[in-house]
Amino acid sequence: MTATVEPDRVRQGYAWGLFLLVLGLTWGIPLLPEGLAGVAVGLILLGLNGARYLGRDGHPTSTFTLALGCIAVFVGLGAAAVDYADLYLPVPPVPFGVVVPLLLAGLGLALGLRAWRCR
């Protein structure tokens, strides 16, 4: 007897894995441009809804994650524009060190691999 997994749960597993991996990498690698995390997270959320829309399982798209994805892309592009134009906006640094980004990236990889195994 084989256990079947709902296709949307697999999609959500991929999205969570990518989300945490992107956050861990963008926070852990300081050379990456500002706003990259926002753009990447927004594209992940929009991609999840695109997969739901194109999927044959009839799972509806989420208006909340569509709006959140659009907002994240626009905020990320705005942060990249501010960084590119060398504008100064007083934002306090995030004191995460190295451990938290590595944990997020590892958790993201684990969730992505688990979703890949369940497909």
Buried (B, 14 or more C-beta within 10 A) or exposed (E): EEEEEEBBEBBBBBBBBBBBBBBBBBBBEEEEEBBBBBBBBBBBBBBBBBBBEEEEEEBEBBEEBBEBBEEBBEBBBEBBEBBEEEEEEEEEEEEBEEEBBBBBBEBBBEBBEBBEEEE
